[in-house]
Amino acid sequence: MIAMTNLSNQLRAAAYLASRDAYVKGAFVLPILAMVMLALMVLLSGGYAWVAFDTSLTGCLSVGTVFGTSFAMLGLVSHDRESHGMRASVATECGRAGYVVSRVALSGVLAASLALWSVACSLLALALPGTIVVGTSPGVLALLVLTSFLVGWAYALICISLIGQAHSMGANFFAALFVTGGVIRYAVETVCSIFWTVVLRAALPEVVSNFIALMSMNDITSVIPEVLTPRLALLPLLYLVVASALLYVRTARRSL
């Protein structure tokens, strides 16, 4: 009973903080800015530029859902640390688990909200002159949205797992940009390359290289919608589970 009460309090506190935080509000502005930049590019081209709706949708999802969720959660956790809210939360009975669950849930809600908002903003591209719809099926586009939602959720958890202290808005911006920009793939690729070339003294097999590229969430979010498959879309779930476990471990260390 105490654990459930503590969890509900944690969830309410997280929702209250998110509803008033400037980072969250800024994250919802990002898809709008992306569409404004796209509109300026098209209008200033004098009729020579054209835009595919798939491209505008992918761009909005990458900026709003993937980067935006990470940016918003980094800001929220920074405010947690500035106000010593995290330490107070984990000091109670089952507080650490409640804190982690509340942040995992909040990340998911933000990722889903930003995904839907990004889709709504991308529809503005249909009003631009020269916009074309290449005939991608609604099911594939829905799969793209689902994938971006999962990727944004996982990246946000990875970002807040790595933060060790409160940072400025600029630092959080570049931290989110650094992580969502593909650092996971480069890190995994570097480790695998060193293992194969230094330890095994052999060339990196093509199958390993393809596996690394497949597991890169950065590649998944920028992939052409037609090549998405349900299996590829569900790969970020692996990152989501690992990131949640990492957040729990990191929270335990910070609360000591």
C-alpha contacts under 8 A as a table, 3 or more apart, distances in Angstrom:
res1	aa1	res2	aa2	distance
1	M	4	M	5.21
1	M	5	T	6.18
2	I	5	T	5.10
2	I	6	N	6.05
2	I	93	E	7.63
3	A	6	N	5.11
3	A	7	L	6.12
3	A	93	E	7.01
3	A	94	C	5.83
3	A	95	G	7.99
3	A	98	G	7.79
4	M	7	L	5.05
4	M	8	S	6.17
5	T	8	S	5.18
5	T	9	N	6.20
6	N	9	N	5.08
6	N	10	Q	6.15
6	N	93	E	7.76
6	N	94	C	7.36
6	N	95	G	6.84
6	N	98	G	6.65
7	L	10	Q	4.97
7	L	11	L	6.15
7	L	95	G	7.68
7	L	98	G	4.73
7	L	99	Y	7.54
7	L	101	V	7.80
7	L	102	S	7.24
8	S	11	L	5.06
8	S	12	R	6.16
9	N	12	R	5.13
9	N	13	A	6.05
10	Q	13	A	5.09
10	Q	14	A	6.10
10	Q	89	S	7.62
10	Q	98	G	6.18
10	Q	99	Y	6.20
10	Q	102	S	5.96
11	L	14	A	5.11
11	L	15	A	6.17
11	L	102	S	5.03
11	L	106	L	7.88
12	R	15	A	5.13
12	R	16	Y	6.07
13	A	16	Y	5.08
13	A	17	L	6.14
14	A	17	L	5.17
14	A	18	A	6.12
14	A	102	S	6.61
14	A	103	R	7.18
14	A	106	L	6.89
15	A	18	A	5.14
15	A	19	S	6.12
15	A	106	L	7.18
16	Y	19	S	5.29
16	Y	20	R	6.73
17	L	20	R	5.55
17	L	21	D	5.98
17	L	76	L	7.51
18	A	21	D	5.20
18	A	24	V	6.37
18	A	76	L	7.12
19	S	24	V	7.56
20	R	24	V	7.87
21	D	24	V	5.57
21	D	25	K	6.67
21	D	76	L	7.11
22	A	25	K	5.08
22	A	26	G	6.06
23	Y	26	G	4.98
23	Y	27	A	6.17
23	Y	71	F	6.96
23	Y	72	A	4.79
23	Y	73	M	7.82
23	Y	75	G	5.57
23	Y	76	L	7.14
24	V	27	A	5.06
24	V	28	F	6.63
24	V	72	A	4.82
24	V	73	M	7.77
24	V	75	G	7.94
25	K	28	F	5.36
25	K	29	V	6.63
26	G	29	V	5.05
26	G	30	L	6.57
26	G	72	A	7.64
27	A	30	L	5.38
27	A	31	P	7.90
27	A	64	G	6.49
27	A	68	G	4.65
27	A	69	T	6.87
27	A	71	F	6.93
27	A	72	A	6.02
27	A	114	L	7.84
28	F	31	P	6.54
28	F	32	I	7.61
28	F	64	G	6.84
28	F	68	G	7.34
28	F	114	L	6.62
28	F	117	W	7.45
29	V	32	I	5.34
29	V	33	L	6.36
30	L	33	L	5.09
30	L	34	A	6.25
30	L	63	V	6.51
30	L	64	G	5.67
30	L	68	G	6.98
31	P	34	A	4.97
31	P	35	M	6.30
31	P	60	C	5.28
31	P	61	L	7.73
31	P	63	V	6.24
31	P	64	G	5.04
31	P	117	W	7.80
31	P	118	S	5.69
31	P	121	C	6.36
31	P	122	S	7.90
32	I	35	M	5.18
32	I	36	V	6.19
32	I	121	C	6.29
33	L	36	V	4.98
33	L	37	M	6.20
34	A	37	M	5.27
34	A	38	L	6.28
34	A	59	G	7.51
34	A	60	C	6.49
34	A	63	V	7.34
35	M	38	L	4.93
35	M	39	A	6.04
35	M	56	S	7.75
35	M	60	C	7.45
35	M	121	C	7.03
35	M	122	S	6.95
35	M	124	L	7.42
35	M	125	A	7.26
36	V	39	A	5.06
36	V	40	L	6.16
37	M	40	L	5.13
37	M	41	M	6.21
38	L	41	M	5.14
38	L	42	V	6.32
39	A	42	V	5.18
39	A	43	L	6.03
39	A	125	A	7.57
39	A	128	L	6.83
40	L	43	L	5.16
40	L	44	L	5.77
41	M	44	L	5.40
41	M	45	S	6.14
41	M	49	A	7.58
42	V	45	S	5.34
42	V	46	G	7.39
42	V	47	G	6.98
42	V	48	Y	7.72
42	V	49	A	5.38
42	V	50	W	6.74
42	V	51	V	7.83
42	V	128	L	7.52
42	V	129	P	7.55
42	V	130	G	7.93
43	L	46	G	6.00
43	L	47	G	6.89
43	L	129	P	7.93
44	L	47	G	7.90
45	S	48	Y	5.46
45	S	49	A	5.76
46	G	49	A	7.58
47	G	50	W	7.67
47	G	129	P	7.51
47	G	130	G	7.28
49	A	130	G	6.94
50	W	129	P	7.51
50	W	130	G	4.56
50	W	131	T	5.61
50	W	132	I	7.36
51	V	55	T	7.03
51	V	56	S	7.24
51	V	125	A	7.89
51	V	130	G	6.25
51	V	131	T	4.64
51	V	132	I	6.18
52	A	55	T	5.27
52	A	56	S	6.63
52	A	131	T	5.68
52	A	132	I	4.90
52	A	133	V	5.88
52	A	134	V	6.82
53	F	56	S	5.14
53	F	57	L	6.14
53	F	122	S	7.74
53	F	125	A	6.73
53	F	126	L	7.11
53	F	131	T	6.56
53	F	132	I	6.11
53	F	133	V	5.43
53	F	134	V	7.50
54	D	57	L	5.14
54	D	58	T	6.11
54	D	133	V	7.34
54	D	134	V	7.66
54	D	136	T	7.72
54	D	141	L	7.92
54	D	225	P	7.41
55	T	58	T	5.17
55	T	59	G	6.08
56	S	59	G	5.08
56	S	60	C	6.15
56	S	122	S	5.82
56	S	125	A	6.76
57	L	60	C	5.23
57	L	61	L	6.17
57	L	118	S	7.52
57	L	119	V	6.43
57	L	122	S	5.14
57	L	123	L	7.84
58	T	61	L	5.15
58	T	62	S	6.09
58	T	144	L	7.87
58	T	221	T	7.24
58	T	222	S	6.73
59	G	62	S	5.17
59	G	63	V	6.17
60	C	63	V	5.24
60	C	64	G	5.63
60	C	65	T	7.59
60	C	118	S	5.30
60	C	119	V	7.17
60	C	121	C	7.32
60	C	122	S	6.16
61	L	64	G	5.23
61	L	65	T	5.01
61	L	66	V	6.61
61	L	115	A	6.24
61	L	118	S	5.60
61	L	119	V	7.18
61	L	145	V	7.24
61	L	148	S	6.34
61	L	221	T	7.97
62	S	65	T	5.81
62	S	66	V	5.05
62	S	67	F	6.34
62	S	148	S	7.14
62	S	221	T	6.48
62	S	222	S	7.62
63	V	66	V	6.07
63	V	67	F	5.19
63	V	68	G	6.12
64	G	67	F	5.95
64	G	68	G	4.61
64	G	69	T	7.14
64	G	114	L	5.96
64	G	115	A	7.00
64	G	118	S	5.89
65	T	68	G	5.32
65	T	69	T	5.64
65	T	111	A	5.65
65	T	112	A	7.77
65	T	114	L	5.09
65	T	115	A	5.12
65	T	118	S	6.97
65	T	148	S	6.54
65	T	149	F	6.35
65	T	152	G	5.47
66	V	69	T	5.78
66	V	70	S	6.67
66	V	111	A	7.56
66	V	148	S	6.48
66	V	149	F	7.28
66	V	151	V	6.33
66	V	152	G	3.81
66	V	153	W	7.45
66	V	155	Y	7.02
66	V	156	A	7.87
66	V	180	T	6.98
67	F	70	S	5.36
67	F	71	F	6.11
67	F	152	G	6.92
67	F	176	A	6.39
67	F	177	L	6.67
67	F	180	T	6.17
68	G	71	F	5.06
68	G	72	A	6.04
68	G	114	L	7.50
68	G	152	G	7.95
69	T	72	A	5.18
69	T	73	M	6.14
69	T	107	S	6.94
69	T	110	L	6.20
69	T	111	A	5.58
69	T	114	L	7.28
69	T	152	G	5.97
69	T	153	W	6.96
69	T	155	Y	7.97
69	T	156	A	5.82
70	S	73	M	5.28
70	S	74	L	6.06
70	S	152	G	6.92
70	S	153	W	7.82
70	S	155	Y	6.17
70	S	156	A	3.98
70	S	157	L	7.57
70	S	159	C	6.30
70	S	160	I	7.86
70	S	176	A	5.66
70	S	180	T	7.95
71	F	74	L	5.24
71	F	75	G	6.32
71	F	156	A	7.58
71	F	172	N	6.48
71	F	173	F	6.04
71	F	176	A	5.47
72	A	75	G	5.20
72	A	76	L	6.30
73	M	76	L	4.95
73	M	77	V	6.12
73	M	107	S	6.79
73	M	156	A	6.24
73	M	159	C	7.91
73	M	160	I	6.71
74	L	77	V	5.28
74	L	78	S	6.07
74	L	156	A	7.59
74	L	159	C	6.64
74	L	160	I	5.66
74	L	163	I	7.63
74	L	172	N	6.11
74	L	176	A	7.59
75	G	78	S	5.03
75	G	79	H	6.27
75	G	169	M	7.08
75	G	172	N	6.71
76	L	79	H	5.18
76	L	80	D	6.24
77	V	80	D	4.74
77	V	81	R	6.28
77	V	160	I	6.74
77	V	166	A	7.51
78	S	81	R	5.19
78	S	82	E	6.16
78	S	165	Q	6.83
78	S	166	A	4.25
78	S	167	H	6.05
79	H	82	E	4.95
79	H	83	S	6.15
79	H	166	A	6.88
80	D	83	S	5.49
80	D	84	H	5.91
80	D	85	G	4.79
80	D	86	M	5.47
81	R	84	H	4.81
81	R	85	G	6.14
81	R	86	M	6.06
81	R	87	R	7.78
81	R	165	Q	6.53
81	R	166	A	5.66
82	E	85	G	7.63
82	E	166	A	5.96
84	H	87	R	5.49
84	H	88	A	6.43
85	G	88	A	5.14
85	G	89	S	6.05
86	M	89	S	5.01
86	M	90	V	6.26
86	M	99	Y	7.53
86	M	255	S	7.98
87	R	90	V	5.42
87	R	91	A	6.18
87	R	254	R	8.00
87	R	255	S	5.87
88	A	91	A	5.30
88	A	92	T	7.29
89	S	92	T	6.20
89	S	95	G	5.50
89	S	96	R	7.00
89	S	99	Y	6.48
90	V	93	E	7.60
90	V	94	C	7.28
90	V	95	G	4.02
90	V	96	R	4.29
90	V	97	A	7.81
90	V	98	G	7.80
90	V	99	Y	6.62
90	V	255	S	6.62
91	A	95	G	6.00
91	A	96	R	7.47
91	A	255	S	7.64
92	T	95	G	4.78
92	T	96	R	7.88
94	C	97	A	5.57
94	C	98	G	6.23
95	G	98	G	4.99
95	G	99	Y	5.95
96	R	99	Y	5.10
96	R	100	V	6.25
96	R	248	Y	7.59
96	R	251	T	6.94
96	R	252	A	6.93
97	A	100	V	5.21
97	A	101	V	6.05
97	A	248	Y	7.29
98	G	101	V	5.15
98	G	102	S	5.94
99	Y	102	S	5.21
99	Y	103	R	6.22
100	V	103	R	5.20
100	V	104	V	6.07
100	V	244	S	7.74
100	V	247	L	6.84
100	V	248	Y	6.04
100	V	251	T	7.60
101	V	104	V	5.07
101	V	105	A	6.02
102	S	105	A	5.10
102	S	106	L	5.95
103	R	106	L	4.92
103	R	107	S	5.98
104	V	107	S	5.19
104	V	108	G	6.35
104	V	157	L	6.90
104	V	244	S	6.96
105	A	108	G	5.11
105	A	109	V	6.24
106	L	109	V	5.10
106	L	110	L	6.09
107	S	110	L	5.17
107	S	111	A	6.02
107	S	153	W	5.74
107	S	156	A	6.52
107	S	157	L	7.11
108	G	111	A	5.06
108	G	112	A	6.11
108	G	153	W	5.42
109	V	112	A	5.19
109	V	113	S	6.06
110	L	113	S	5.06
110	L	114	L	5.92
111	A	114	L	5.19
111	A	115	A	5.98
111	A	149	F	5.50
111	A	150	L	7.66
111	A	152	G	5.83
111	A	153	W	5.52
112	A	115	A	5.04
112	A	116	L	6.33
112	A	149	F	5.84
113	S	116	L	5.30
113	S	117	W	6.11
114	L	117	W	4.89
114	L	118	S	5.84
115	A	118	S	5.10
115	A	119	V	6.27
115	A	145	V	6.62
115	A	148	S	7.27
115	A	149	F	5.94
116	L	119	V	5.14
116	L	120	A	6.33
117	W	120	A	5.05
117	W	121	C	6.21
118	S	121	C	5.04
118	S	122	S	6.07
119	V	122	S	5.10
119	V	123	L	6.57
119	V	145	V	7.89
120	A	123	L	5.43
120	A	124	L	7.49
121	C	124	L	5.66
121	C	125	A	7.96
122	S	125	A	5.69
122	S	126	L	8.00
123	L	126	L	5.66
123	L	127	A	7.86
124	L	127	A	5.63
124	L	128	L	7.36
125	A	128	L	5.31
125	A	131	T	6.68
126	L	129	P	7.98
126	L	131	T	5.94
126	L	132	I	7.83
127	A	131	T	7.59
128	L	131	T	5.84
133	V	136	T	7.55
136	T	140	V	6.75
136	T	141	L	7.01
136	T	225	P	7.61
136	T	226	E	7.03
137	S	140	V	5.41
137	S	141	L	6.51
138	P	141	L	5.04
138	P	142	A	6.04
139	G	142	A	5.05
139	G	143	L	6.22
140	V	143	L	4.95
140	V	144	L	6.27
140	V	225	P	6.29
140	V	226	E	6.69
140	V	228	L	7.14
141	L	144	L	4.96
141	L	145	V	6.36
141	L	225	P	6.62
142	A	145	V	5.06
142	A	146	L	6.20
143	L	146	L	5.01
143	L	147	T	6.07
143	L	228	L	7.35
143	L	229	T	7.87
143	L	230	P	7.33
143	L	233	A	7.00
144	L	147	T	5.12
144	L	148	S	6.18
144	L	221	T	7.70
144	L	225	P	6.31
144	L	228	L	7.25
144	L	233	A	7.62
145	V	148	S	5.17
145	V	149	F	6.16
146	L	149	F	5.07
146	L	150	L	6.35
146	L	233	A	7.33
147	T	150	L	5.23
147	T	151	V	6.08
147	T	220	I	7.63
147	T	221	T	7.20
147	T	233	A	4.91
147	T	234	L	7.06
147	T	236	P	7.57
148	S	151	V	4.99
148	S	152	G	5.89
148	S	221	T	5.93
149	F	152	G	5.20
149	F	153	W	6.13
150	L	153	W	5.08
150	L	154	A	6.14
150	L	234	L	7.89
150	L	236	P	5.96
150	L	237	L	6.82
150	L	240	L	7.65
151	V	154	A	5.17
151	V	155	Y	6.02
151	V	217	M	6.30
151	V	221	T	7.53
151	V	236	P	5.59
152	G	155	Y	5.17
152	G	156	A	6.08
153	W	156	A	5.29
153	W	157	L	6.52
153	W	240	L	7.10
154	A	157	L	5.29
154	A	158	I	6.28
154	A	236	P	6.78
154	A	237	L	7.55
154	A	239	Y	5.85
154	A	240	L	4.46
154	A	243	A	6.54
155	Y	158	I	4.98
155	Y	159	C	6.12
155	Y	179	V	7.40
155	Y	180	T	6.63
155	Y	240	L	7.90
156	A	159	C	5.10
156	A	160	I	6.33
157	L	160	I	5.32
157	L	161	S	5.99
157	L	240	L	7.39
157	L	243	A	5.56
157	L	244	S	6.46
157	L	247	L	6.96
158	I	161	S	5.09
158	I	162	L	6.41
158	I	243	A	5.20
158	I	244	S	7.92
158	I	246	L	7.77
158	I	247	L	7.54
159	C	162	L	5.35
159	C	163	I	6.57
159	C	175	A	7.66
159	C	176	A	6.71
159	C	179	V	6.98
160	I	163	I	5.26
160	I	247	L	7.27
161	S	243	A	7.18
161	S	246	L	6.25
161	S	247	L	4.61
161	S	250	R	6.31
161	S	251	T	7.91
162	L	250	R	7.96
163	I	166	A	7.65
167	H	171	A	5.89
167	H	172	N	6.25
168	S	171	A	5.21
168	S	172	N	6.23
169	M	172	N	5.10
169	M	173	F	6.06
170	G	173	F	5.02
170	G	174	F	6.37
171	A	174	F	5.34
171	A	175	A	6.02
172	N	175	A	4.95
172	N	176	A	6.08
173	F	176	A	5.34
173	F	177	L	6.18
174	F	177	L	4.84
174	F	178	F	5.86
175	A	178	F	5.04
175	A	179	V	6.29
176	A	179	V	5.33
176	A	180	T	5.98
177	L	180	T	5.32
177	L	181	G	5.61
178	F	181	G	5.21
178	F	182	G	7.37
178	F	183	V	6.55
179	V	182	G	6.25
179	V	183	V	5.38
179	V	184	I	7.02
180	T	183	V	7.01
180	T	218	N	6.75
181	G	218	N	6.60
182	G	185	R	5.55
182	G	186	Y	6.58
182	G	216	S	7.26
182	G	217	M	7.44
182	G	218	N	5.14
182	G	219	D	7.89
183	V	186	Y	5.06
183	V	187	A	5.97
184	I	187	A	5.18
184	I	188	V	6.17
184	I	216	S	6.88
184	I	217	M	7.97
185	R	188	V	5.23
185	R	189	E	5.87
185	R	212	I	6.71
185	R	213	A	7.13
185	R	215	M	7.58
185	R	216	S	5.15
185	R	217	M	7.78
185	R	218	N	7.66
186	Y	189	E	5.02
186	Y	190	T	5.96
187	A	190	T	5.19
187	A	191	V	6.26
188	V	191	V	5.23
188	V	192	C	6.10
188	V	212	I	7.10
189	E	192	C	5.21
189	E	193	S	5.93
189	E	209	S	7.69
189	E	212	I	6.46
190	T	193	S	5.08
190	T	194	I	6.12
191	V	194	I	5.26
191	V	195	F	6.15
192	C	195	F	5.03
192	C	196	W	6.16
192	C	204	L	7.89
193	S	196	W	5.30
193	S	197	T	5.97
193	S	204	L	6.23
194	I	197	T	5.29
194	I	198	V	5.37
194	I	199	V	7.17
195	F	198	V	5.61
195	F	199	V	5.09
195	F	200	L	6.52
196	W	199	V	5.81
196	W	200	L	4.90
196	W	201	R	5.97
196	W	202	A	5.58
196	W	203	A	6.44
196	W	204	L	5.82
197	T	200	L	5.83
197	T	201	R	4.36
197	T	202	A	5.03
197	T	203	A	5.96
197	T	204	L	6.98
198	V	201	R	5.06
198	V	202	A	7.77
204	L	208	V	6.84
204	L	209	S	6.95
205	P	208	V	5.37
205	P	209	S	6.45
206	E	209	S	4.97
206	E	210	N	6.08
207	V	210	N	5.14
207	V	211	F	6.14
208	V	211	F	5.00
208	V	212	I	6.27
209	S	212	I	5.22
209	S	213	A	6.39
210	N	213	A	5.11
210	N	214	L	6.09
211	F	214	L	4.99
211	F	215	M	6.15
212	I	215	M	5.21
212	I	216	S	6.31
213	A	216	S	5.28
213	A	219	D	7.05
214	L	217	M	7.97
214	L	219	D	7.42
214	L	220	I	7.57
214	L	232	L	7.71
215	M	235	L	6.88
215	M	236	P	7.96
216	S	219	D	5.40
216	S	220	I	6.56
217	M	220	I	4.94
217	M	221	T	6.38
217	M	236	P	6.66
218	N	221	T	5.51
218	N	222	S	6.64
219	D	222	S	5.27
219	D	223	V	5.89
220	I	223	V	5.24
220	I	232	L	7.65
220	I	233	A	7.64
223	V	227	V	7.25
223	V	228	L	7.41
224	I	227	V	5.91
224	I	228	L	7.25
225	P	228	L	5.47
228	L	232	L	6.34
228	L	233	A	6.80
229	T	232	L	5.20
229	T	233	A	6.16
230	P	233	A	4.98
230	P	234	L	6.24
231	R	234	L	5.32
231	R	235	L	6.60
232	L	235	L	5.42
233	A	236	P	6.94
234	L	237	L	5.61
234	L	238	L	7.97
235	L	238	L	5.83
235	L	239	Y	7.53
236	P	239	Y	5.09
236	P	240	L	6.18
237	L	240	L	4.81
237	L	241	V	6.28
238	L	241	V	5.38
238	L	242	V	6.33
239	Y	242	V	5.11
239	Y	243	A	5.85
240	L	243	A	5.18
240	L	244	S	6.15
241	V	244	S	5.23
241	V	245	A	6.38
242	V	245	A	5.20
242	V	246	L	6.15
243	A	246	L	4.94
243	A	247	L	6.08
244	S	247	L	5.09
244	S	248	Y	6.35
245	A	248	Y	5.14
245	A	249	V	6.35
246	L	249	V	5.15
246	L	250	R	6.07
247	L	250	R	5.13
247	L	251	T	5.96
248	Y	251	T	5.18
248	Y	252	A	6.26
249	V	252	A	5.16
249	V	253	R	6.50
250	R	253	R	5.19
250	R	254	R	6.27
251	T	254	R	5.14
251	T	255	S	6.13
252	A	255	S	5.35
252	A	256	L	6.71
253	R	256	L	5.58
